[in-house]
């Protein structure tokens, strides 16, 4: 197999980072509500286009994480530290070029854009400069500690997903979803912390924004870079924890690795859910896609470790179909619920006032509740769409486990249910999520949820059981057809060959 030269790799890193940063700057300057989807998609396109050349890091934090994990040469090799340094310089160069060019585009009249002089007679050139200057900091006025926490957390998720989907050699024939999983982390992060930190998650992106107005941004640059470096370090540690069996040359993941996998996946899902609910997005469908993206990306990262359940209802369906031992089911459910509770504590720490709850008891007018329907509506919504989610898991990840579309199917079950019945039940479809929202309201607002937490839990487990029953029925039907075919073949062979005589020989 031909390997790209180092100059070719550096050009690829520069060009790929430029594609990403150019979309970041144009999306933010345009103020388009779909900017996050465009940015995530541009990263996906660049990763798919350049992954075979340089590995498509396109992010100094990713390069740091990949180098720290000993994966700079891919699954089977290493690269010198000097190469990693050159990768970073190429990425920063790409960010500088693309962000400068994007600012120039928006400061001219290209495409019919005009900027009128303001009422105080300031020159239009000054207004253009103000319009195109980037600013680091919180769009929502959050404190520096919240910015640091948001950037570190989702940089960790981004680098962790990269390490799991692009550097492991435990998937026969490789995979075809690595670019999708990496790119759509941006959509999940932007939905969750876009209003807190602006969602850079990339020292090159941060540098590209800062350079447009260095005097104003220089004080924030260490904050963002520090958070992103910490995120990369945490990702490397979590990667070692989940994939330690690969470093020890063992075939099967350790039980502790599986439990860590289930904890991390549920933690990132519930964190995203809580942050999306708290910020009360004006684009709810985009927010739902962000939540689904967090689930999809973590499924692709960890399915080959623990099966990536991240949901007691999914684990229950796997238990009933004989695909998960009872001991593992009990431990999985425990760490999933624990991961959700820790996620509530982490997400709430970014806000001075936390209002997220499963429902509003009528005494807390400021509570941001997700459930708005009657008890019957909640039971019907949660059971039926949990059924769809678990049924999708069983049919795409268990029956047809050799495909690479199972993560998309599972993630978009959340989109389907969230759009369809989100206004009734909040679209949890996961006991770890619903119990975490009960915990959130109980701890921070004193809201018990009027007992709805147990109703959600029962409805979602019911949905998992229904999915297991239908899956079993489908599987039994297939087995019966196979048996009938075999019987038919045996009858045909017997008729063609004739019957045995009394001595047991065919004439």
N, C-alpha and C positions, 0 to 999 in steps of 0.2 A: 504494500500500500504506500502510495506517495505521501510524503509529509511536507507541509508548507515550510518554506524557509522563514527565519526569524524576521527579515524585513517584510515579507508578505503578511506575517501575523500582526506586525505592528501597524501596517496599513489597514488591515481588517479591523483592528481595535479602534483606530482613529476614525475610520469611516462609520463603523457601527455606532460608536458613541456619539458621533456628529448627528447621525440620523435620529437617535433618541433625544438628544438635547435640543435639536432643531424643532422637534415636535413639542417638547416641553415648553420652550419659549413661545412658540406660535400659539399653542393651546392656551397658555396663561394670558398672553397679550390679547387674544381674541375674547377671553372670558367665556368660552363655550362650556356649558354644563357637561358636555360629553368629552371634555378634554382628557379626563382620566382614561377613558376607553381608548382614545386615540393614542395616548402615550403608552399604555400597556400593549396595544396592538403593534405600535412601532417597535417596541422592544422585542415582541414575539417575532416579527418579520426579520429584524436584524439578527436575532439568535438563530433562526432557521437558515438564514442566508449565509451566515459567517461561522456557524458552529463548527463546521468541518475544517475551517482554515485555522482559526486561532483559539477555538473554544468559546468565542463570543462572550467574554466577560463583560466588557463595555461598562465597567464599574470598578473603581479601585477597591471598594469594600469586598466585592466578589473575588477579585484577584488576591486580596489578603486572605480571605477565607479559604480559597482553593489552594493557595500556597501553603498555608498553615496546616491544612489537612493532607499535604503531600500529594496533591492531585493536579499540579500544574501541567503535567504531561498526559493528563487523561487518566482513565482507570488503571493503567499499568505502568506509569512512569512519573518522573519528576523533571523539573526544569530549574536551572540555577536562579538564585535570588536576583541576579542582575537582569534576567529576562522579566521577572515580575516587576522590577522597577521600571524597565522600559515599557512594559504594558501600561503602567500607571501614567507615565509621561505621555504616551500616545493617546490615552483616554482624555487626559486634561487638555491636550492640544485639540482634539476633536470637539470638546465642549467649548473651548475658547472661540474656535472658528465659527461653529454653528450658531452659538448664542449671539455673537457679534453680528453675524449676517442677518439673523432673524430680527434683531433690533433695528438694523438698517432698513429692512423691508417695511417695518411698521412706522418708520419715521419719514417715509417718502410718500409720494402721491401715486405710487404704483397701484394699479387696479382700481383707480378712482378714489382712493382714500384721501380725505382732506381733514385737516385739523384747523378749526377756526380760531382766530385770536380771542382771548378771553375778554370779559367785560372791563378788566383793569388794564387793558392794552398791553399785556405781556406779549412778547414776540412769539410767533408760532413755533419757531425753532426751540424755544425754551419749553413750550408745551409738549413738543415732540420728544424732547429729551426726558421729560418727566414721565411721559406715557410709556417709553420703551425701557426705562431703567428698572432693573429687577430689584426686589427687596427680600432679604432673608428675615425670618421672624414669623410670628404667629399671625395668620390672617384674622383669627378670632380674639386676639389680645391675650393669649395664654402666657403663663409664666415660663421662664426659661427651663425650669425642671420638667414641665409638661412637654415642651418641645423636645428636650433630650430623651425623655421616656418614650415618646411617640416614634421618634426617628430610630432609636436603638431597637425598639420592639419589632418594627416592621422591616428594618434592615436585616435583623436577625432572621425573620421569616423569609425574606428574599434570598439571602445567601444560603440559608438552610435548604430551601427548595432547589437551588442551583446544585448544591453538593449532592443531593439525593437523586435528582433526575438526570444529571449530566456527567457525573463522575463515577458512578457505581457500575460494576461489571457483573451484577447478580441477576440481570435480566437477559435471557438468551436472545441473541439477535438485536440487542439494544431496544430502544423505544422510539416512538414517533410523536410523543406528547411533550417532550422536554421544553420546546419553545413556548407552547401554550401555557404550561404550568408556570414558567418563569415570568412571562409577560403579564399574565393576569394577576400576579401578586400585586402589581401596581394598582389595579382596579380595586382590589380588596382594601389595600392600604389607603388609597385616596378616599374611599367611602368612609373609612373609620377615622382617620386622623388628618384629612385634608385641611380641615378648619383649625387644627392645632399647630401643625408644623409646616404645612404646605406640601408635605410628602415628597421630599427629595430622595432619601434612601440611597444616595449615590454621591460620593465626594466630587465626581466630575460634574454632575448636574448642579450641585451646590456651588462649585467654583464658577461654572458658566453663568449662573445667576448673579453671583457676587461681583464678578468682574465688570458687569454693566454699570455698577455704581459702587466702586470699591470703598470709597470713603464712608458711605453709610453702612455697608455690609461687613466691613473688616472685623468689627467687634463680635459679630454672630458666627463668623466662619469657624472659629475653634469649637464653638458649641455644637454645630452640625457635624463637623468632621469627627469630633470626639465621640458623639453618639453613634455615628456610623461605624467607626472602628470598634467600639464596644459591641455593637450589634453583630459585626462580622466575627468577633471573638466568641460571643455566646453561641452563634450558629455552628462554629467549628466544634465547640464542646458538646453541643446537643447532637451533632452529626456523629461524633465518636461514640456517644452514649447509645445511640440507636443502631449504629452499624459496627459495633465493636467486633462482631463475629466475622466481618470481612477482613479486619486487620489480623485476627487470630486464625484466619484461613479455615473457619468453620462454615458449614453449609447452612445451618439453621440459626436464626436469631435467638438470643437468650431471652428468657421470660422477662427479666428486668428491662431489656431493650424494648420488648413488646409493650410493657406497661408504660415506659417512658414515651413511646410512640403514641399510645392512646391518650396519655395526659397532654402531650404537646398539641396534637391535632385538635382535641376538644378545647383546649385552652385558647388557641388562636381563633377557632370558630366562635366561641362564646365572647371573647374579647371584641371581635369585629361586630357581632350582633349588638352587644351593649353600647359600643361607641356609636354605631349607626343610629340606634334608637335614641340615645341621649342628644345627639346633635339635631334631630328633627329635620332631616334633609328635605329640601324643596323639590328634589327629584327622586321620589320614592322607588321608582322602577330601577334606576341606576344603583340605588342603595341595596336593593334586593339582589341585583347582579353582583354587587360587591361582596355581600354575605355568601352567596353561592360560589363566588370565585375563591374565597378563603377556604371553603370546604373542598372544592375541586383541587386546588393547588396542594393542600396538605394530604389529600387522598393520593395524588400522584407521587408525592414525596415519600409516603410511608406505607403504601399498600403492601410492599414486598417485605415489610418488617412485621407488622401486626395484623395486616388485613385492612387497616385504616377504617375501623368501625366508627369511632368518635360519637357514638350514639347508642345508648342502651337498647333502644328498640331494634336497631340493626343487629346488635349482638344477640338479642332475644330471638330474632328470626333465624340467625345462623345456628343458635343453640337448638331450636326446634327442628331444623332440617339436618341436624347431625354434622354441621360444619364448624362447630366450636365446642370444645369440652366444657363441662359444667364448671370446673375450677377456673378456667380462663374467663368464662362468662362472668362469674362473680367478681373476679379481680378487675376485669375490663370495666364493668359498671362502676365499681368503686373509684377507679382512677379517672374515669370520664366525669363523674359527678364532682370529684375533687378538683379536676382541671377547670371545670366550669365555675366553681366557687372562687378559686384563685384568680380566674379571669375577671370576675366581678371586682375583686379587691384592686387588681392592677388597673383596670379601666377607670374605676371611680377615682383613683389617686390622681388622675390627670385633670380632674374638675374640682373646683372649689365647692360647687353645689351639685349633688348627684340626685337625680329624680327618677331613674329607671325602675320600673316595677312590672310585674305581670298584669296587674289590674289596679284600678283605683277604688279604694274603699269608701270614697265619698268625703272623707275627712281631710284628705291631702290634695288640695286643688291643683297644686303644681306638679303632681306626680305624672311622669310620662309613661302611661300604661300602654301595653301592646294589645290587650284583650278588650274587645268592645261588644262582642256578641253575647247572646244568651248562653246558658249552660248547654242546651241542646245543640246550638250552633257550634260551640267549641268542641263538643264531643264528635259531632259529625265531621267538622272540618279537619280536626287533628287526626282522627282515626283514618279517614279516607286518604288524606295526603301523606300520612306516615306509611300507610299501606303502599302507596305509589312509590315512595322513596325506598322502602325495604324491598319491595318487589323488583325495583330497578337494580338494586344491589345484587339480589339473588340471581337474577337472570343475566346480568352483564359481567359481574365480577366472580360469580361462583360457577354457573353453568357454562358461560362462554368466557372463561378467564383468560384466554389467549389474546383477546382483543385489546385495543388501546383507547377505546372510546368510553370505557366504564366511568371514568372520572367526570366526563362531560355529562353523561346521562344522570349521574347521581346529583351533580351540582345543579343541573337545570330542573330536576324535580323540585328543588327549593324555589327556583324562579317561578315555576308553574304554580306551586301551592301558594307562594307568597303573593303573587299577583291575584290569584283567584280568591283566596279566603283570608289574606293578611288583614283585611279590615274587620274580620270577625274574630279570629283567634290569635292574630299576630303572626301566624305562620311559623310556629316552633318546630313541630314534627320531630322532636328530639327531647326525651326526658331530661337530659343533661342541660339543655337550653332552658326549658320551662322551669325546672327546679332552681337554676341559677338566677332566673328573673324573680322568682319568689324570694330567694335569698337576698337579692339586691334590694327589693322593696322592704323586706323585713329589717335588714340591718341599717339601711340608710334613711328610711322613711317610716318605719314601724308599720308597714302595710303587710298584713298576713295574706292577702290575696283571696280572702273569703273562701278558703278551702279549694280554690281552683287549681292549686298546684297538684293536688292528689288526683283531681279530675283529669288534668292534662296527662299526668303520668299514666293513669289507667287507659285513657283513650289512645295514647301513643303505643303502649304495649299491645293493646288490642289490634291496632293497625299492623304491628309487626307480626302478631300471631296470624292474622288474616292473610298476610303476604306469604308466610310460611306454608299455610294450608293450600293456597292456590298454587304456589310453586310446587308443592308436593303432588298435587293433583295433575299438574302438567307433566311432571317427571314420570308419574305412574302411567299416564296415557302413552308416553313415548316408550316406556319399557314394555307395555302390553303389545304395542304395534311391533316392536322388535321381536318379541316372543312369538307373535302370530306369524311373522315373516319366516322365522326359523322353522316353526311347525309346518308351514306350507312348503318350505324347501324340502324338509324331511319326507313329507308325504309324496312329493313329486319324485324324489329319488327312489323311494320304495316302489312306486307304481312303474317307473321306468325299468328298474332292475328286476322286478318280479318278486315273488315270495319264496321263503326258504322251504326246503322239503323236510321230511320228518327227521332226517339225520343232521339238520342244521346247515346244509349246504345249498347254495343257490344253483339252479339248473343251468 
